[in-house]
Amino acid sequence: MIMIEYWVVKDNRNGRVICHCADINDAIMMVNFDPDHRTHTRHRFIMDQVIDITSTTDKQLPGQIGLPAAQDLYIKEGEGQPVVV
């Protein structure tokens, strides 16, 4: 398992998230722009195992099975009706 960590910089006055930082130095720099009203916290999450799944079924959606093949419809030039909007 891999543990991923990042830092969140928040405004103390209203709790608004200012940014997410991948590096602690970036979070400290963002806090130093307004040190009286900003804080940074570390957040961590664990990347769980990745499971690869293969499919051996037909790659069509269920509604497409049994539908007739598409037909190409052409209108010759000059025979169509104009659309008035």
C-alpha positions, 0 to 999 in steps of 0.5 A: 500500500502506498500512502499519499499526502498533501497539504491544504491551506485554509483561511481561518476567518471563513474556513475557505480552502485556498489551495491544495499543495503537494509539497510542504514548502509550497503550503508554507509559502502560501501561509506566509502571504497572510500568516495571521489568517491562514493555516496549513494541514497535512492530509493523508490517504492510502492507495489501496490495491488496484485490481485489473478486470478483463471482460470477455462479453460483447462490447455493445450496450444491452439496448443495441443488441437486436436493433436493425442496422443503420440506414444511410438516407440521402436527400438530393440537392434541390429536393429538400424542404427549407426549414423556417425558424 
